[in-house]
Amino acid sequence: MNKKLIWLVGCAALTAGAVLLYPFGSGEKQAEPVTRNVSAPPSPNAETEAPTKTTPVVETKVSEAVRKIVDDSGDVLMRVKLVNRLSRNLSEIDRLALCDYLKQGVNSRETNHLKNDILNVLRDQTVPPPELTQVMLDIFYDENQSMAIRSYALQHMRPWYWEENMRDPAIRQAFYNGLEQTGNELSGVALLALAYLSEELPDDFNRNDVAQKAAALANTPSVSELTRVSALDISSRYGNASALEAARNILKTETDNVMLRAAACGVIGRMGDVSDLEILQQAGGDGSSLRVAVNSAEVKINRRSGNEK
């Protein structure tokens, strides 16, 4: 499966501004370590002892490419290009600098793409970075982050959990906690992730449980329209009876929401019976924009019931 995410996802030990603690190198490739001599502290008997030998200490640097990537004063397009040229075997200090940027860097429409690509690069490392799990969790739970970045972190957690085999219980719990975020898009992101995972890892994620939670979201007016549409589809595909009741209720009570009502027609067509033909006819009458959805649902119901003309 392609690890690059299409749809609209750590570093707990890092402190704010940790990237700035690293001296910066030069050149596009990762800087070579440099050494310096540090003398041992003077002995009380220094006048009678031989001079102390110096001890070489290795001082590591953030690579020039990563330094430019995490610099929010730089051109974003150039920084995106640099991200996509990064090695799959980054040094620890480069990885930590990127992780710190994910959590501390500016969130904007332009940098959203950049941060998503950084997450892709970190997930694609030859050896999965041990710090990445906590980074994504920290971003997801941080209400000061933009909604887009929190969503990206949650999206990336699904392949991280499954494809990279990072079966951390904290990630699993994050998906269920995301379902509770009914006032924003995170509930929809979490629901889609759980739907996929219930198919990919049925021993870890119970499909019937996911379907029941989806039906509850579909029947909650305060949940966003797109999330409810997805919830109707998921709960009905998984055969949850509550999905049909939610769809019927939507057609009866939510007269202004065309997209949601069309999705409800789809559920009724998938799960309903001849008793639903009347409510469908009412929904599709008088030049309704739901006519196509209603016709499709009626055909399916008549075909199942043997009333096909």
Sequence and secondary structure as in RCSB ss.txt:
>XXXX:A:sequence
MNKKLIWLVGCAALTAGAVLLYPFGSGEKQAEPVTRNVSAPPSPNAETEAPTKTTPVVETKVSEAVRKIVDDSGD
VLMRVKLVNRLSRNLSEIDRLALCDYLKQGVNSRETNHLKNDILNVLRDQTVPPPELTQVMLDIFYDENQSMAIR
SYALQHMRPWYWEENMRDPAIRQAFYNGLEQTGNELSGVALLALAYLSEELPDDFNRNDVAQKAAALANTPSVSE
LTRVSALDISSRYGNASALEAARNILKTETDNVMLRAAACGVIGRMGDVSDLEILQQAGGDGSSLRVAVNSAEVK
INRRSGNEK
>XXXX:A:secstr
   S       TT  TTGGGGS B  SSS    EEEEE     TTTTTS     EEEEE  B HHHHHHT TTS 
HHHHHHHHTT  SS  HHHHHHHHHHHHHS   HHHHHHHHHHHHHHHT SS  TTHHHHHHHHHH TTS HHHH
HHHHHHHHHHHHTT    HHHHHHHHHHHT TTSTHHHHHHHHHHHHHHH TTTS HHHHHHHHHHHHT TTS H
HHHHHHHHHHHHTT HHHHHHHHHHHHH TT HHHHHHHHHHHHHH  GGGHHHHHHHT TT TTHHHHHHHHHH
HHHHHT   
